[in-house]
């Protein structure tokens, strides 16, 4: 009975701190709460749950910091917390996710050579989540993988779009994630394939996607949803150009936001960026 009570208290504390984070409340205060929770947490899974949340807060604090050296120090702190979380619970996908995210933000403050050297570690984290742990519906992991593929000179832009589309269809039903939709739309606008080009590519992609692979990442590099009707479309994607799908995604994301009652600070910031995108696309 005492153990159950302890678990319930911990769950309530996580809910409270998660709400503070999502609604953009004082991030330093959020960090203080997590540090106190860490002191009281049981070793293993419970400490890991605290540590990845601390890593997440350090990333946001780093994004808000103007000074590059202090920014990097915060990202490095986030990396440390995520690594500690992995040691506490190697099966916790969020520890790998925020380890990867902090590495990604940190390397953006460095030279192109140093950015390239960070890619293998980030890819390893995402492979752990999607392949090794089998969390193939982790939207954040698919988007991070997409960003790596899109920005890497020797990786496939088309796979990047397929990963971004998988990220969009994997968004949890209780979250908006407007930035994930706008990211996919932006990639589609940049690639700008015609309907005929998409139709011809879809044939080979469809047969490749249906094959068996040891890696879910390899399989979904072919996932373009051509034979499916996506949440943002009224017809199969094979009948649309990249621009038409991008427009449909933007309209869908805008409608979702406007019909969502309980919006977070992150939702509001993402929506402002979406409106700018609509204005200048």
Buried (B, 14 or more C-beta within 10 A) or exposed (E): EEEEEBEEEBEEBBEEBEEBBBBBEEBEEBBEBBEEBBEEBEEEEBBBBBBBBBBBBBBBBBEEBEEEEEBBBBBBBBBBBBBBBBEBBEEBBBBBBBBBBBBBBBBEBBEEEEBBEBBEBBBEBBBBBBBBBEBBBBBBBBBBBBBBBBBBEEBEBBBBBBBBBBBBBBBEEEBBBBBBBBBBBBBBBEBEBEBEEBBEBBEEBBEBBEEEBEEBBEBBBBBBBBEBEBEBBEEBBBBBBBBBBBBBBBBBBBEBBEEBEEBBEBBBEBBEEBEEBBEEE
